[in-house]
Amino acid sequence: MQSRPVRGALKAEADRIAPRARAIARSDGLEEFADSIEVVQEIRPRGRPTAAVVADREDAADHEHGTSSTPRRRILGRAAHTRIDGVT
């Protein structure tokens, strides 16, 4: 799992999702949220590589999941499940 091809495939998928997440955020009028979206790679303690699309903002979880004062927007979740050219 730590091989270069595996890490590359994980990063490539995250790199495909990040621009969609930025576009969704911008279409929802959240320009600063869109600017905070990035791809983060790491190796977990047991050696498993990961690549994730994250929003580096204090209120990111509020926008993703919603609160009593912030509507649930699921920007990252929608971006990860958006179909492009018939591919999920």
N, C-alpha and C positions, 0 to 999 in steps of 0.2 A: 504494500500500500504506500510505502514511502518513495516509490520510484518516480523518476522525473515525469514519465508519461501520465501517471495518475495525478500528480500535482498539477501538471499542465492542463489536463482535462477538467479538473475542478476549477481552476482559475479561468479557463475559457468559458465555462458555463456561467460563472459569476460575472465575467466581463460582458456576457450577452444580457444578463438580467439588469445590471446596473443602469444602462442607458434607458431601459424601459421604465425603471423605477423613477429616474429623474424626470422623464417625460410625463408620467402620471402625476407626480408631485407638482410639476409646473402647470399641468392642465387643471389641477385642483387649486391653483393660486398660491402654492407654497414654494416660492422661489428659494428662500433660505433653506428650507428643508431639502429641496432638490440639490442645492450646492453642498449639503452635508453628506450626501450618499457616496459611499466608496466601497471598494473591494478590500477585504482584509484576509490575509492568509496566515495560518498558524499551524503548528504541530501540537497536537494534544499530548497530555502527559504519557499516554501509552504508545505514542509514536504515530497516531493517525493524523494525516494531513487534512486540513479543511480550507475552504475558501468561502467566505460569506459576504453578502451584500449587506452593509449596515448603514444606518444614519447616525452620525456622531453628533447627536443633539440631546440635550437634557430632556426635552419633551418628545423624543422620538417614539417611545412606547405609548405615550398618550395618543399620538396621532395614529399609530398602528392599531391599537386595541380600544381606544376611546376611554373617556372618563365622564364624570357627571357634567363637566364643563367643556370637553373637547369631543367632537364627533369622531366615531370610528371610521378611519379612512382606508386601512389595510393597503397602504401604498406598496410596501415591500412584498406583501403576500400576493397582491394582484399582479405585480411585475413578474413574480416567479411562476405564476400560472397563466400568463398571457400567451395565447397561441399566435405564432408568427409563421406564415407559409405552411399552415397545417401541422406544425410541430409544437408540442407543448414545452 
